[in-house]
Amino acid sequence: MKTENRTSQQNKALFKFHELVANTMNQSWISLDKLIIEIEPRPTKESLHIIFKSILESMFQKNTTTKMSRSEMNDCLDVYLQALAVIWITIEFPSADRENLLSYYN
């Protein structure tokens, strides 16, 4: 059985809904952590990238990582790595040396 994709109107409504939720949360000074605690999502590389992009947007008002400078990336990584350390996750960022890269990409 083939399922139908959402319509353009449904997609617009979903993003409008997200906007309304965001505005309400911001007006009530409710941060995302309250919502995330309720949902308990499992981390994926995609969801973590969204968090990283949120750091970039809040620090540099850029909504895409393709437009960030090296300096901005380092600044965002500092914030990201500090937050990970708070939850006892310490992973070294891949460096340019071959051995380190091979351990991450094999």
C-alpha positions, 0 to 999 in steps of 0.5 A: 500500500502506497502512502501519500506524501503530505501536501504543500498546505500541510507542510505550510501548516506544520511550519506555522505551528512550529512558529506558534509554538516557538513564539509561545515558548519564547514569550513564556521564557520556556527553553527547549530543554523542557520540551526535550525532557518530555519527548526524550528523543534519541540522538542522531547525527541529524538531530545533533546537527540541528542543535549545532546549527542552533548554536550557530544561529544564536551566536552568529545569526546564520542558519546554515553551516555552509556559510560559517567561517573557520573562526565561527566553527571553532567558537560554536564547537567550544560551546558544543563541546562544553555542553557535552562535557556537562553530560559527561561526554568527551569526544575529541574532534577529528583532527587532520592527522591520518591516524585520528581521521582513520579512527573516525571514518573506518 
